[in-house]
Amino acid sequence: MIRGGEIVFTGIIEHVGSVSAILPFTGGLRIAIDVGPLANGAKLGGSVAVNGVCLTITNIDGNRLSFDAVTETIARTNLARVKPGEKVNLERALPAHGRLDGHIVQGHVDGNVVVVGRKNAPNECLFHLSTGPELLPCIVPKGSVALDGVSLTVADVRSDEFSVAIIPTTLEETTIRDWKTGHQVNLETDIIVRTIIHQLGRVESGGGITMDRLREGGFL
């Protein structure tokens, strides 16, 4: 789906793909992925969220799609650490007639968080993740985050970490089932919360609020 010229995802994973090959090139990596049924209807230039990172299809070879990740993407996400055979979460861009079952996800990763605890229970799995102070203000209890592309609700927030509770279906159908202590996860915070925090920061710095700035921030 296109809104304001941007691709939108929902954080609802369609398929867990397998990395086929990684080919370095000057300034980035070309990542080939067996996307299974998602190859049906795939087009060059189309967008797919890979572990929550919006990437463009650069080559199609049957069920294997290739994507180019540039320097900025590699530096900000966990794609630099994926290896052939590794599983990745996949979601195609939301079509104009699609349902928004998760939340608005842009595929623009804010940074990595680290799994610092996992507690398994019969009906859920609770993960604790550590993050830096620059991202924590954008993470609110009962708010939304995308972790490796999966739309999740924040259970709790502490001074330097937050937690999410994962139901068995989500564990089964995403790569979250493989998360262990020390695992690095792509985090995209909620665009609405992030925009509010940004605008409040401008007010505190003396920028003030005007009708033009409200429009610029997407409030009007």
N, C-alpha and C positions, 0 to 999 in steps of 0.2 A: 504494500500500500504506500502511496506517496502523499505526504502531507508537508506542505511548504517546501517541496523539492527534496525531501528526505525520505529514505527508506525506513519503514517501521516493522519491528518484530514484536512478538508477544511474550516470549519466554516460555512457550510451550514447545518442548522438544519433539520433533517429528520422527527422528531416526538417530541411532547411534552408529556413526560411520567408523571406518578403519583407515588410518593413514597408510597409504601405499608407498609413497616415496617423498623425499625431501631433497630438493636440488637448490644449492646456494647460487645466487647471482649477485652482481655488484649492487650493494645497497639493500639486499633482502633475501627472501627465501621463496621458492615455488613449492607449494605443498599440494601433493596429489592425494585425493581421498576417494575411497570406494564409498559412494553415498547410497548404494542400493537403490531402492524404489524412488528416491528423490531425483534420480537422473531423468526420470520420465518428464518430458517437457522442459528440461533445463536448456537455457540459451546462453550463448556467449554474452558477457556483460551483465548477466543476472546476478543478484545478490543472495548470499547464503550466510547465516550466522554460524561460525565455527567456534565452538566453546565460547559463544557470546560475542565473537568478533565479526563485524560485518566485512565480508570479503567478496570480491568480484570474480566470477567464473572467467578464466582466461583460456581454458582448453577443455574439450570434452572428448573422452575416449571410452565409449560404452557407459558403464556405471562409474567410471573414474573421472572425477572432475578435478581440475587444477586451479589453484588460487595463488596469487602473488601477495606476500606480506612484506611491506617495506620497513625501513629502519625504525620509524616511530612506532609502528604496530608491534614489532618484535621487542622493542625496549619496554613497552607498557603492558604486554600480555604474556601468557605462558606458552604461546605458540613457538617461542624460541627453544622450548624444551621438549616438544613433542618428537616422538621417534616413530619410524615405520612399525606398523602393527598396533600402535596405540589407538585407543578408542576416543572419539570426539563427539560432542553433542552437536546436532545439526538442526537448523530451522530455516526454511525459506522465508523470504519477505512476505508480509501479510498482503494478500490481494485486496482490491478495493471492496469486494463483497464479503470479505472474511470476518469472522467473529474475533473480538478481542477478549480471549478467555483468560489471559494472564494480566500483564500490565504493559504500558508503552515502553518498549525497549528499543534503543537506537542502534545497538551494536557498537557503541563507542565506549570502550573499557576505560574506567577511571584509574585502575591500578590492580595490583595483586594483593590478596589477603592470604593468610596461612592458617591451615587447620591446626588448632592447638588442642583439640579434644573431641572425642567421639564416644557417645553413650548409646548403646543399642538397647531397645525395649521392644516388647511384642508388637506394639502398634505404631511406633515411630522410632526415628533415630535422631538424636540431638547432637548437632555439631556446634562447637565453639570455634570462632575464627578471629584471629588477631589482625588489627589494621592500624595504620598510622593515624596521627591526630588530624591530618589534613582531610581525611575522608570521613572520620567518625561523625562530624556534625550533620552529614547528609544521610545518616543511618538512624532511623527512629523506630521505637517499638511499635509493632503492628504495621509498620510501613513496608514497602516493597523494595527488593533488591533483585538483581540478576546475577547469579553465581554460575560461572561457566555456561552462561546463556539460559539458565533455568530460572524462571520467575518464582520467587520465594517470599514468604512473609517473615519479617524479623520477629523473633520471639522475645529477645531481651537485648539490652545494650548496657555495657559496663564501661569503665574508664578507658580501656584499651582493647576491647573485644566486643563481639556481638554473637548471638546464637540464632540458629534456625532449626526448626523441627521438620523432619522429612518423613512423609508417609511411605508405606511399603511400595505403592505403585510407582512413585517418583524414583525411589531407589532402584526398582527393577528396570525402569525404562530410560534411565540416564546414566552417565558415568559417575554420578555421586556415590554409587554403590562401591566404587573403588577408592574413595577418598580415605587417606590415612593421616595420622599426625605428621605434620611437616609438608603436606601437599600444598602447592601453591595454586590458588584459584583466581580466575578473572572476576573482578567485581565491577558492575555498572550500577551506580546509585540511581535512585528515582529522579527523573528529569524534572519533575515538579518541585520536589524538595530542593534539588540542586539549584534550580532557578531562583527560588525564594531566598536561599542562603546567599546566592550571588548578589541579588538585588539589595538585601539587607546590608551586606558588606559595603555596597556603594553608598548607601544612605549614611552608614556610620562613618565613612570616610569623607562625608560632606558632599556627596554627589546629589542628594535630594531625589525626590520622586516627581516626575512630570508625566503628562499624558503620553508624550513621545516615548519616554523610558518604559512606561507600562506596556505600550505597544511593542517596543523592542524586546521586552522580556517575555512577551507572549501572553500577558494578562488580559489584553483587550483584542 
